[in-house]
Amino acid sequence: MAAEEIAAEYPNLTLAQVYAAMPYYHANRPEMDADVAAEQAESDGIEQEHLSQQRRGGVNVRLWFVPRPPRTGQVLT
């Protein structure tokens, strides 16, 4: 991907910032690629766990239960 394409895809980065980052990436490419691969593997694992829970119907009920605040004048016991 060209620097211009990266800058267009990430509008919060200037073209100068993209060009400044490129020497670091190329000097550390094996470590950078390993980090990206590890993050992708972790993301894939989380996705698979989520899909597995959905298939088993194991959605955590606590995620759906939001307690309501007491009504005015209501006494909590």
VMD Tcl script that builds the backbone (N, CA, C; Angstrom):
set m [mol new atoms 231]
animate dup $m
set s [atomselect $m all]
$s set {name element resname resid chain x y z} {
  {N N MET 1 A 0.849 -1.163 0.000}
  {CA C MET 1 A 0.000 0.000 0.000}
  {C C MET 1 A 0.900 1.234 0.000}
  {N N ALA 2 A 0.577 2.164 -0.848}
  {CA C ALA 2 A 1.361 3.397 -0.970}
  {C C ALA 2 A 1.054 4.339 0.187}
  {N N ALA 3 A 2.007 5.207 0.488}
  {CA C ALA 3 A 1.847 6.164 1.591}
  {C C ALA 3 A 0.597 7.021 1.398}
  {N N GLU 4 A 0.331 7.406 0.194}
  {CA C GLU 4 A -0.845 8.234 -0.088}
  {C C GLU 4 A -2.135 7.471 0.229}
  {N N GLU 5 A -2.158 6.184 -0.086}
  {CA C GLU 5 A -3.327 5.361 0.209}
  {C C GLU 5 A -3.529 5.202 1.714}
  {N N ILE 6 A -2.422 5.017 2.434}
  {CA C ILE 6 A -2.508 4.894 3.892}
  {C C ILE 6 A -3.050 6.182 4.491}
  {N N ALA 7 A -2.531 7.313 4.058}
  {CA C ALA 7 A -2.992 8.611 4.566}
  {C C ALA 7 A -4.462 8.837 4.230}
  {N N ALA 8 A -4.896 8.373 3.065}
  {CA C ALA 8 A -6.307 8.524 2.685}
  {C C ALA 8 A -7.196 7.615 3.534}
  {N N GLU 9 A -6.696 6.425 3.879}
  {CA C GLU 9 A -7.484 5.489 4.670}
  {C C GLU 9 A -7.551 5.901 6.142}
  {N N TYR 10 A -6.529 6.583 6.617}
  {CA C TYR 10 A -6.468 7.034 8.014}
  {C C TYR 10 A -6.360 8.557 8.024}
  {N N PRO 11 A -7.498 9.251 7.932}
  {CA C PRO 11 A -7.470 10.711 7.802}
  {C C PRO 11 A -6.883 11.438 9.016}
  {N N ASN 12 A -6.737 10.745 10.141}
  {CA C ASN 12 A -6.129 11.393 11.301}
  {C C ASN 12 A -4.610 11.464 11.177}
  {N N LEU 13 A -4.033 10.793 10.167}
  {CA C LEU 13 A -2.599 10.849 9.916}
  {C C LEU 13 A -2.317 11.746 8.720}
  {N N THR 14 A -1.251 12.527 8.832}
  {CA C THR 14 A -0.826 13.322 7.682}
  {C C THR 14 A 0.078 12.461 6.813}
  {N N LEU 15 A 0.265 12.882 5.596}
  {CA C LEU 15 A 1.159 12.166 4.694}
  {C C LEU 15 A 2.576 12.170 5.261}
  {N N ALA 16 A 2.970 13.264 5.881}
  {CA C ALA 16 A 4.307 13.349 6.496}
  {C C ALA 16 A 4.455 12.323 7.619}
  {N N GLN 17 A 3.406 12.113 8.415}
  {CA C GLN 17 A 3.460 11.128 9.489}
  {C C GLN 17 A 3.598 9.715 8.925}
  {N N VAL 18 A 2.904 9.444 7.843}
  {CA C VAL 18 A 2.993 8.122 7.218}
  {C C VAL 18 A 4.411 7.890 6.708}
  {N N TYR 19 A 4.965 8.878 6.007}
  {CA C TYR 19 A 6.336 8.733 5.515}
  {C C TYR 19 A 7.327 8.596 6.668}
  {N N ALA 20 A 7.097 9.272 7.782}
  {CA C ALA 20 A 7.993 9.174 8.934}
  {C C ALA 20 A 7.946 7.790 9.567}
  {N N ALA 21 A 6.795 7.127 9.526}
  {CA C ALA 21 A 6.648 5.802 10.135}
  {C C ALA 21 A 7.230 4.685 9.273}
  {N N MET 22 A 7.325 4.901 7.980}
  {CA C MET 22 A 7.767 3.839 7.077}
  {C C MET 22 A 9.181 3.328 7.369}
  {N N PRO 23 A 10.180 4.177 7.625}
  {CA C PRO 23 A 11.513 3.628 7.938}
  {C C PRO 23 A 11.498 2.754 9.194}
  {N N TYR 24 A 10.712 3.136 10.202}
  {CA C TYR 24 A 10.627 2.321 11.415}
  {C C TYR 24 A 10.028 0.955 11.091}
  {N N TYR 25 A 8.960 0.956 10.312}
  {CA C TYR 25 A 8.332 -0.313 9.937}
  {C C TYR 25 A 9.320 -1.211 9.199}
  {N N HIS 26 A 10.007 -0.659 8.223}
  {CA C HIS 26 A 10.920 -1.481 7.426}
  {C C HIS 26 A 12.122 -1.945 8.242}
  {N N ALA 27 A 12.566 -1.151 9.204}
  {CA C ALA 27 A 13.689 -1.548 10.047}
  {C C ALA 27 A 13.286 -2.625 11.053}
  {N N ASN 28 A 11.995 -2.699 11.375}
  {CA C ASN 28 A 11.498 -3.631 12.392}
  {C C ASN 28 A 10.411 -4.546 11.853}
  {N N ARG 29 A 10.450 -4.812 10.579}
  {CA C ARG 29 A 9.365 -5.528 9.917}
  {C C ARG 29 A 9.050 -6.895 10.526}
  {N N PRO 30 A 10.015 -7.739 10.837}
  {CA C PRO 30 A 9.657 -9.053 11.400}
  {C C PRO 30 A 8.867 -8.927 12.707}
  {N N GLU 31 A 9.321 -8.036 13.595}
  {CA C GLU 31 A 8.597 -7.861 14.861}
  {C C GLU 31 A 7.213 -7.255 14.645}
  {N N MET 32 A 7.127 -6.287 13.751}
  {CA C MET 32 A 5.837 -5.649 13.467}
  {C C MET 32 A 4.857 -6.674 12.885}
  {N N ASP 33 A 5.328 -7.475 11.940}
  {CA C ASP 33 A 4.461 -8.491 11.330}
  {C C ASP 33 A 4.038 -9.538 12.358}
  {N N ALA 34 A 4.955 -9.907 13.263}
  {CA C ALA 34 A 4.620 -10.878 14.309}
  {C C ALA 34 A 3.567 -10.297 15.253}
  {N N ASP 35 A 3.688 -9.025 15.601}
  {CA C ASP 35 A 2.694 -8.389 16.469}
  {C C ASP 35 A 1.319 -8.360 15.813}
  {N N VAL 36 A 1.288 -8.014 14.535}
  {CA C VAL 36 A 0.010 -7.972 13.808}
  {C C VAL 36 A -0.597 -9.372 13.741}
  {N N ALA 37 A 0.236 -10.391 13.481}
  {CA C ALA 37 A -0.263 -11.764 13.408}
  {C C ALA 37 A -0.798 -12.231 14.768}
  {N N ALA 38 A -0.109 -11.860 15.855}
  {CA C ALA 38 A -0.566 -12.245 17.195}
  {C C ALA 38 A -1.895 -11.570 17.530}
  {N N GLU 39 A -2.032 -10.303 17.187}
  {CA C GLU 39 A -3.300 -9.603 17.434}
  {C C GLU 39 A -4.431 -10.204 16.614}
  {N N GLN 40 A -4.148 -10.584 15.375}
  {CA C GLN 40 A -5.172 -11.200 14.528}
  {C C GLN 40 A -5.588 -12.552 15.090}
  {N N ALA 41 A -4.611 -13.340 15.559}
  {CA C ALA 41 A -4.917 -14.647 16.137}
  {C C ALA 41 A -5.769 -14.495 17.390}
  {N N GLU 42 A -5.453 -13.517 18.219}
  {CA C GLU 42 A -6.248 -13.271 19.424}
  {C C GLU 42 A -7.667 -12.847 19.052}
  {N N SER 43 A -7.785 -11.978 18.067}
  {CA C SER 43 A -9.101 -11.535 17.603}
  {C C SER 43 A -9.911 -12.708 17.054}
  {N N ASP 44 A -9.263 -13.562 16.285}
  {CA C ASP 44 A -9.947 -14.741 15.728}
  {C C ASP 44 A -10.426 -15.665 16.848}
  {N N GLY 45 A -9.599 -15.845 17.875}
  {CA C GLY 45 A -9.982 -16.693 19.003}
  {C C GLY 45 A -11.177 -16.150 19.753}
  {N N ILE 46 A -11.199 -14.856 19.973}
  {CA C ILE 46 A -12.331 -14.225 20.656}
  {C C ILE 46 A -13.598 -14.381 19.819}
  {N N GLU 47 A -13.473 -14.181 18.508}
  {CA C GLU 47 A -14.631 -14.330 17.626}
  {C C GLU 47 A -15.163 -15.759 17.662}
  {N N GLN 48 A -14.270 -16.746 17.599}
  {CA C GLN 48 A -14.697 -18.144 17.629}
  {C C GLN 48 A -15.368 -18.489 18.953}
  {N N GLU 49 A -14.830 -17.981 20.053}
  {CA C GLU 49 A -15.438 -18.225 21.361}
  {C C GLU 49 A -16.845 -17.630 21.418}
  {N N HIS 50 A -16.996 -16.426 20.898}
  {CA C HIS 50 A -18.302 -15.771 20.872}
  {C C HIS 50 A -19.300 -16.576 20.034}
  {N N LEU 51 A -18.871 -17.002 18.848}
  {CA C LEU 51 A -19.766 -17.773 17.976}
  {C C LEU 51 A -20.128 -19.106 18.615}
  {N N SER 52 A -19.181 -19.732 19.290}
  {CA C SER 52 A -19.436 -21.000 19.961}
  {C C SER 52 A -20.470 -20.820 21.072}
  {N N GLN 53 A -20.352 -19.754 21.834}
  {CA C GLN 53 A -21.319 -19.485 22.905}
  {C C GLN 53 A -22.706 -19.230 22.325}
  {N N GLN 54 A -22.772 -18.528 21.211}
  {CA C GLN 54 A -24.070 -18.266 20.583}
  {C C GLN 54 A -24.716 -19.567 20.123}
  {N N ARG 55 A -23.925 -20.464 19.540}
  {CA C ARG 55 A -24.465 -21.736 19.056}
  {C C ARG 55 A -24.993 -22.589 20.200}
  {N N ARG 56 A -24.326 -22.514 21.356}
  {CA C ARG 56 A -24.758 -23.297 22.519}
  {C C ARG 56 A -25.858 -22.591 23.297}
  {N N GLY 57 A -26.211 -21.391 22.899}
  {CA C GLY 57 A -27.226 -20.638 23.630}
  {C C GLY 57 A -26.688 -20.112 24.947}
  {N N GLY 58 A -25.387 -19.965 25.030}
  {CA C GLY 58 A -24.761 -19.564 26.280}
  {C C GLY 58 A -24.545 -18.078 26.426}
  {N N VAL 59 A -25.428 -17.289 25.891}
  {CA C VAL 59 A -25.299 -15.847 26.062}
  {C C VAL 59 A -25.511 -15.539 27.534}
  {N N ASN 60 A -24.627 -14.806 28.101}
  {CA C ASN 60 A -24.684 -14.496 29.519}
  {C C ASN 60 A -25.897 -13.616 29.809}
  {N N VAL 61 A -26.798 -14.115 30.634}
  {CA C VAL 61 A -28.041 -13.405 30.938}
  {C C VAL 61 A -27.751 -12.070 31.602}
  {N N ARG 62 A -26.668 -11.997 32.359}
  {CA C ARG 62 A -26.348 -10.739 33.028}
  {C C ARG 62 A -26.145 -9.606 32.039}
  {N N LEU 63 A -25.803 -9.917 30.814}
  {CA C LEU 63 A -25.642 -8.872 29.819}
  {C C LEU 63 A -26.979 -8.242 29.441}
  {N N TRP 64 A -28.044 -8.991 29.593}
  {CA C TRP 64 A -29.360 -8.507 29.193}
  {C C TRP 64 A -30.120 -7.860 30.335}
  {N N PHE 65 A -29.734 -8.143 31.572}
  {CA C PHE 65 A -30.460 -7.637 32.725}
  {C C PHE 65 A -29.857 -6.328 33.188}
  {N N VAL 66 A -30.642 -5.276 33.081}
  {CA C VAL 66 A -30.222 -3.974 33.579}
  {C C VAL 66 A -31.221 -3.571 34.643}
  {N N PRO 67 A -30.785 -3.499 35.919}
  {CA C PRO 67 A -31.742 -3.167 36.971}
  {C C PRO 67 A -32.285 -1.754 36.794}
  {N N ARG 68 A -33.557 -1.624 37.055}
  {CA C ARG 68 A -34.198 -0.310 36.968}
  {C C ARG 68 A -34.045 0.408 38.298}
  {N N PRO 69 A -33.911 1.715 38.252}
  {CA C PRO 69 A -33.869 2.459 39.509}
  {C C PRO 69 A -35.241 2.413 40.169}
  {N N PRO 70 A -35.283 2.506 41.504}
  {CA C PRO 70 A -36.581 2.468 42.169}
  {C C PRO 70 A -37.445 3.665 41.784}
  {N N ARG 71 A -38.734 3.462 41.756}
  {CA C ARG 71 A -39.659 4.555 41.472}
  {C C ARG 71 A -39.695 5.497 42.664}
  {N N THR 72 A -40.063 6.697 42.394}
  {CA C THR 72 A -40.153 7.683 43.477}
  {C C THR 72 A -41.107 7.197 44.546}
  {N N GLY 73 A -40.636 7.213 45.793}
  {CA C GLY 73 A -41.466 6.782 46.914}
  {C C GLY 73 A -41.405 5.289 47.179}
  {N N GLN 74 A -40.749 4.534 46.298}
  {CA C GLN 74 A -40.677 3.078 46.493}
  {C C GLN 74 A -39.567 2.780 47.486}
  {N N VAL 75 A -39.830 1.869 48.381}
  {CA C VAL 75 A -38.865 1.476 49.405}
  {C C VAL 75 A -38.157 0.213 48.957}
  {N N LEU 76 A -36.840 0.241 49.005}
  {CA C LEU 76 A -36.059 -0.948 48.648}
  {C C LEU 76 A -35.985 -1.872 49.841}
  {N N THR 77 A -36.111 -3.156 49.591}
  {CA C THR 77 A -35.985 -4.129 50.695}
  {C C THR 77 A -34.805 -5.009 50.467}
}
mol reanalyze $m
mol bondsrecalc $m
mol representation Tube
mol addrep $m
